[in-house]
Amino acid sequence: MAAPVAENLEALPKIRPYDEFLKQEGIPVYTGFAIEDVAALEVGPWARKGGKGAYINLDGNGGTNDCYVVEIAPGGKLNPGRQMFEEMIWVVDGAGSTQVWYDEGQKITFEWNKGSLFAIPLNAHHQHFNGSGQKPARLLAVTSLPTVITLYHNTEFIFNCPFKFTDRFQPDDTYFSAQGKMYQRRVLETNFVPDTYTQELYTWRERGAGGANVMFELAHNTMAAHISQFPVGTYKKAHRHGPGAHVIILSGKGYSLLWPQGGEIREAPWKPGSLIVPPNAWFHQHFNGGAEPARYLALRWGSQRYVGNAVFSSDAELADVDVKQGGAQIEYPDEDPYIHKLFEEHLAKAGATCRMRAMGVPYCTGPEDAAVRV
């Protein structure tokens, strides 16, 4: 007996909870491949926050996380809030303070400056204050809201749930101090980084270019962060990972190459304040074509303490392992010769010297004594 045929039925409505939420927010939404300068991004009045803001939803987030900037007026403050999603905050410009609490009588206050990095404990009340009466303060945040709102599609629950995550936050004056605990593989567990521009880094030989790095575990989140830096005239090895790694350039001038396996290579120039989000599983490679060390901050999925989700995992054990051995990194001798040729063309225009000969790049024209040896 043949199965019945469903005919003349209306189509099931398709609802995108995050897109509907963005419409209600009423602020600009920036999309695309990269942002030239987050400090110069135009913002609009944001009633929920009580300041001015804009969302940044670049292609590479894969709909898993998002980014926003918010501006606090001189001498002003944002509205207090709480939410059932993770949020990491980097101070684009300005100085001020933040209060965090579960109970009104136990508020914790800490101060921040340009370049500071911190995370709001999950569902804790918080409020940001601008410490200057002369100029606005601007904050950039990366959050897990798109995933959370897709799962629950209920903003009343997300923004007004009374549950307290006491395993993530206790009202202690040391919670947002600069102290932390360092673990192997350059992992620093902390809740506050005073200055990402001067934060101490540690050698990361496996990624090449004589670079250095530190990984951050913040507020017991499933999202995490890291800072990397590499010298003048060098570039890092190509690698790939999951979606949602928001790369903010802190210093230096250069570009990144990004491509899907077997696909066309795209070039994205950058400078301090630029933001790039490599798409899911795309190879990408960062090149220092300027006159000073290049440093960047990445706000991303991939806690190394809380692991298990294959989509959001940092794949820390495979991040700097050769793809020929099942890892996620392309070694210098195996890269497309076009990549190094393009780099030398960039350096020639800038009057700079290539320092990659000792990295195992067989076609490097730079002098051996100019190389960074690792």
C-alpha positions, -999 to +999 in steps of 0.1 A: +000+000+000+014+034-010+021+060+016-003+090+014+008+122-003+007+154+017-009+180-007-021+216-005-005+222+029+010+255+039+048+258+043+062+256+078+073+291+088+110+296+091+120+317+122+155+330+129+153+341+166+186+360+165+176+380+134+143+389+150+162+401+181+185+423+160+155+441+145+142+449+180+175+463+191+173+491+165+210+497+161+233+494+131+244+459+121+277+455+102+283+424+081+309+413+056+344+399+058+363+423+080+361+457+097+388+483+090+387+500+124+364+492+153+373+525+169+359+544+140+327+524+135+296+545+135+271+537+163+235+546+169+213+551+200+208+518+219+178+520+243+184+487+260+220+495+269+215+532+275+243+543+252+252+541+216+261+509+198+263+486+168+264+449+161+292+433+141+282+400+125+310+390+101+307+360+078+332+340+099+311+337+130+290+311+114+260+322+134+275+308+166+286+340+183+284+377+177+302+410+184+291+445+193+306+478+202+290+501+228+299+537+235+294+553+270+289+591+270+314+613+289+307+610+326+279+586+318+269+550+325+251+522+308+219+506+321+224+477+345+218+443+329+222+406+332+220+378+306+221+340+302+249+341+277+287+345+279+303+379+272+340+389+269+348+426+268+378+444+254+382+482+260+387+499+226+392+533+241+387+552+273+388+544+310+361+536+335+348+510+359+323+481+361+302+468+389+293+431+391+269+415+416+244+388+423+231+405+454+227+442+458+247+443+491+277+425+476+287+445+445+323+441+432+338+472+414+369+471+393+385+497+370+396+493+333+416+513+307+422+512+270+433+476+262+419+459+292+401+425+288+376+409+311+345+387+311+311+392+328+303+361+349+273+343+335+239+359+344+255+383+369+241+418+372+266+444+358+269+480+350+296+500+331+307+536+340+328+560+320+355+575+342+361+605+320+339+636+318+357+647+286+354+619+261+333+588+254+345+553+263+341+525+238+338+487+246+339+458+223+322+425+233+320+390+218+291+370+231+274+336+228+240+351+223+232+337+188+236+302+200+217+308+232+188+326+216+185+299+189+182+273+216+157+290+239+141+317+216+128+335+246+143+369+256+124+370+289+143+339+300+176+351+286+176+386+302+155+380+333+164+346+347+170+348+385+194+318+386+228+325+402+259+306+389+277+306+422+302+280+407+313+307+383+312+339+405+315+346+442+316+382+454+353+384+462+374+416+458+401+395+442+379+382+414+388+409+390+423+415+402+452+410+378+463+379+395+458+345+378+472+310+375+495+300+347+492+265+333+512+245+308+510+255+271+509+292+279+474+291+295+466+319+320+434+314+340+422+349+351+391+372+350+409+404+342+438+414+319+449+450+327+466+457+293+465+435+263+491+457+246+518+450+271+507+416+285+536+392+288+537+365+261+556+332+258+574+315+229+552+295+206+577+277+183+553+253+167+533+282+150+565+296+135+578+331+127+596+334+161+562+343+176+549+344+211+515+338+227+493+335+258+459+318+261+432+331+285+406+312+304+380+338+316+352+335+341+348+297+337+334+303+301+332+280+272+345+309+251+382+320+256+408+343+242+445+346+233+471+371+223+498+364+197+527+385+184+552+379+157+583+399+145+588+423+115+594+406+082+578+373+092+545+354+089+528+326+108+520+292+095+486+286+079+460+269+101+423+264+105+397+259+132+360+263+139+339+295+135+337+326+156+374+336+163+372+374+163+408+386+156+415+423+167+447+438+156+465+455+185+497+467+168+515+464+135+505+466+098+500+437+075+474+414+060+459+380+063+452+354+037+421+332+040+408+303+019+387+272+020+406+240+012+411+239-025+394+273-029+403+308-039+426+328-016+413+361-003+435+389+011+424+411+040+447+441+049+448+451+086+461+478+109+455+486+146+418+484+153+410+461+124+387+431+130+388+398+110+368+366+116+381+336+096+352+314+083+347+279+097+374+255+086+391+280+063+428+281+063+442+315+072+477+330+077+488+363+092+516+384+076+536+412+092+544+437+064+551+467+086+579+482+106+570+469+141+560+436+157+524+426+149+502+417+179+466+406+179+439+396+203+415+367+194+381+364+212+368+330+203+352+296+212+375+270+227+380+268+264+408+244+272+392+236+306+357+230+295+360+207+264+339+182+245+319+201+218+335+193+184+320+224+168+332+249+193+364+232+205+397+249+201+413+216+191+442+227+213+461+195+209+459+197+171+461+234+165+498+234+157+501+199+144+509+193+107+479+185+085+498+155+072+497+141+107+460+148+112+464+183+126+452+218+115+485+235+104+503+237+071+541+236+075+562+262+057+578+238+032+543+226+022+527+260+016+518+272-019+548+291-033+525+319-043+520+328-006+556+336+000+560+353-034+531+376-025+547+383+009+580+394-007+561+416-030+545+433-001+578+438+017+594+452-014+567+479-016+574+487+020+612+486+017+614+459+043+635+427+045+621+392+046+632+372+076+619+338+068+649+319+054+655+300+087+619+290+089+622+264+063+608+284+034+630+271+005+623+300-018+630+329+006+653+355-009+661+372+024+696+370+039+703+342+064+716+366+091+683+385+090+662+354+099+645+348+131+658+316+144+637+293+166 
